[in-house]
């Protein structure tokens, strides 16, 4: 598990707030992957309190519980199978990624967005969860949106 040193695959160094850090500590204590817990096994209570916005067989999209500053929307698109890299995706997962991307944009009326995917090493990508996921970020027009990479 390298830099994470915990069963949950979380990197506390990348928490953006005390609330986020505290939630991550609970997840680590519970010894689960939060994405698998919430979106695959659908266990309750969920660590991500926001409703699912779109879902298909391979992916789920929800508003990020800890959005970046200055965003109008900040969504996470999570693959339902616990994998770390895009290279591990099946052809179906690849095709269904673009389906979920399109679904969530249509549902929420998103006309512009920034998209990036975090994979594998949380220490190198700035991710907090070592489970393949993508971010869809929509500017709120109130200033720059800053994120850590690496």
Residue pairs with C-beta under 8 A, 6 or more apart in sequence:
1 7
1 9
1 130
2 121
2 123
3 11
3 121
3 122
3 123
4 10
4 11
4 122
4 130
6 28
7 28
7 31
7 32
8 27
8 28
8 30
8 31
8 32
8 33
8 34
9 33
9 122
9 129
9 130
9 131
10 24
10 27
10 28
10 34
10 122
10 128
10 129
10 130
11 122
11 123
11 127
11 128
11 130
12 21
12 24
12 25
12 28
12 128
13 123
14 122
14 126
14 127
14 128
14 148
15 21
15 24
15 128
16 66
16 68
17 66
19 66
20 65
20 66
20 128
23 47
23 65
23 66
24 128
26 47
27 34
27 37
27 47
30 37
32 43
33 82
33 129
33 130
33 131
34 47
34 48
34 129
35 78
35 82
35 129
35 131
35 133
36 82
36 131
37 43
37 46
37 47
38 46
38 47
38 48
39 48
39 52
39 60
39 62
39 78
39 80
40 80
40 81
40 82
47 65
48 62
48 65
48 76
49 65
50 62
50 63
50 64
50 65
51 62
51 63
52 60
52 61
52 62
53 61
53 62
53 63
53 75
53 104
53 107
53 108
54 60
54 61
54 100
54 103
54 104
54 107
55 61
55 100
56 96
56 99
56 100
56 103
57 80
57 92
57 96
58 79
58 80
58 81
58 90
58 92
58 93
58 96
58 97
58 100
59 77
59 78
59 79
59 80
59 93
59 96
59 97
59 99
59 100
60 77
60 78
60 80
60 100
61 75
61 76
61 77
61 78
61 100
61 103
61 104
61 136
62 75
62 76
62 78
63 73
63 74
63 75
63 76
64 74
64 75
64 76
64 135
67 73
67 74
68 74
68 137
68 145
68 146
68 147
69 143
69 145
69 146
70 139
70 140
70 142
70 143
70 144
70 145
71 137
71 138
71 139
71 140
71 145
72 138
72 139
72 140
72 141
73 108
73 110
73 113
73 136
73 137
73 138
74 135
74 136
74 137
74 138
75 104
75 108
75 135
75 136
75 137
76 133
76 134
76 135
76 136
77 97
77 100
77 101
77 104
77 133
77 134
77 135
77 136
78 131
78 132
78 133
79 89
79 93
79 97
79 131
79 132
79 133
81 93
82 131
83 89
83 131
83 132
84 119
84 120
84 130
84 131
84 132
85 119
85 120
85 132
86 117
86 119
86 132
88 132
89 97
89 132
97 134
101 115
101 134
101 136
104 110
104 136
105 111
105 113
105 136
110 136
110 138
112 138
112 139
113 136
113 137
113 138
114 135
114 136
114 137
114 138
114 139
114 145
115 134
115 135
115 136
115 137
116 134
116 135
117 132
117 133
117 134
117 135
118 125
118 126
118 127
118 129
118 132
118 133
118 134
118 135
119 125
119 127
119 132
120 130
121 130
122 128
122 129
122 130
123 150
124 150
125 149
125 150
126 147
126 148
126 149
126 150
127 133
135 147
137 145
139 145
